[in-house]
Amino acid sequence: MPSTGTTWHNMKSLRTRDSKSGSQGRSLSMARERYDVIVIGAGVVGSALAMALAERKLSTLVIDVDLSGRLSSSERNAGGVRATWWQPVNIALCRASIGYYRSIAREVGFRQKGYLWLYDAETWPKALAHVELQRSLKHPIETLSTREVHARVPEIDRLEGIAGATFSPEDGLINPNLLKNHYRERSRALGAEYLDGVYLYAIRAEEEADARLECWRADRPLSESALMRMMAQDGPGDAETGHLLTLRAGAIAIASGAWSANVLRLLDLPSFSEPVRRQISVVDNRETNFSAYGMIVDTSGVYFHNEGPHILAGYSPPDEPSGYYFQYDGEQFFQNEIWPRMYARMSCYERMRHVTGWAGLYSVTPDRSAIIGCAAPRVYEAHGFSGRGVMQSWGAAKALAGLIADGRYPEDLDASALSRERFADDRLVREELHI
């Protein structure tokens, strides 16, 4: 998939370097010339959608630049799953997904250890105002006083600035990679196909004819540097060899995460999402054992949970610029953003030590809610989850698959509030409870 909105200056180069090797390099390995649906993007949302479509017996092909997901947001998130939100549609999609994750908990490492969310004096009244909504949607949630916070997590011994907290016992943690692999394995068992190393450079989608996708496919797996260049710049470099191919489908579904905006540009459709870097640190603090707790979100915005022998901690600076930035700032990020906030809340973190970390991308929309629906004739979309891709993947996929197959959402999962039309009609789904 392209990663800038520029004119494709390298298209002539792509055509010139077409190896036309049906027998060389990697075989196309496709069972048919036309598919009911082609899903663009094989992350956790795209793979979930492939499963949902295959369950409806629609022939499905999923294409991606890198199926291993070396730069994928699905591989670089904190693994939190929660239905603790302030918008009904976000609660509903997460509740539906949690129900499914519970049924495959052992396979995907889903642990319902809850979310403990700490609020300051400004945000606590807002949290209280949404408790009844959450409970009415069958999301169990408790409200805690400052003293009750300390009683529940004794390590939280610096209580300044905490006005109250909520605890949601059915929220929890999951292994995103295992979840993505579950979707892929089940979808493949039902007949879905996946095509690796595919760079999409042109789309034609008209109401009266099949959608046609013009692609370049690498002859061999991309190196780390080649993948980085392709995902952050403007397609394959001169060193990559591949062949051109045309794919056809009755419909396409854009589930390309932080790269969805670039696919939409190929269709001359406006994009309402942008990529924003998010960094996560892995830290060592051998004096504490947080394995009994789930995710904890502090008033400062830092969030953390136990991760094996370590603590995984993240923070999203409000001034982080948009763009395809994958660099992790390492010790500097830990010292400036993570340690001061965690130590200010818990004295046990005085000798906390940085181990490693990573950076990934959020696909962020103006109202911090996903974009799901029909974007144009034969064109569907599910992206812009603003950090909720893993936790909403099953529900979003089930909803969109219903729209694609039946022309309407399932009665129990109506995602119409998340259509792109809301940005033009001033029907924003403003989600404030994000990290």
MORAWO-V347774 format. One record per run of one state. SS is the DSSP state (h for helix, s for strand, l for the rest). FROM is the first residue (numbers start at 1). TO is the last residue. Records with the same first field share a line. If there is no record, write none. Layout:
SS->FROM-TO  FROM-TO
//
This chain:
l->1-10  17-17  19-33  41-43  56-59  64-72  76-79  82-87  104-104  109-110  112-114  120-120  137-141  145-145  153-163  169-171  174-175  190-192  196-197  207-208  219-223  233-241  255-256  266-272  285-294  298-302  308-309  316-321  323-329  346-346  350-352  366-370  377-378  384-388  407-415  419-420  426-435
h->11-16  44-55  73-75  88-103  105-108  121-136  146-152  176-189  224-232  257-265  330-345  347-349  389-406  416-418  421-425
s->18-18  34-40  60-63  80-81  111-111  115-119  142-144  164-168  172-173  193-195  198-206  209-218  242-254  273-284  295-297  303-307  310-315  322-322  353-365  371-376  379-383
//
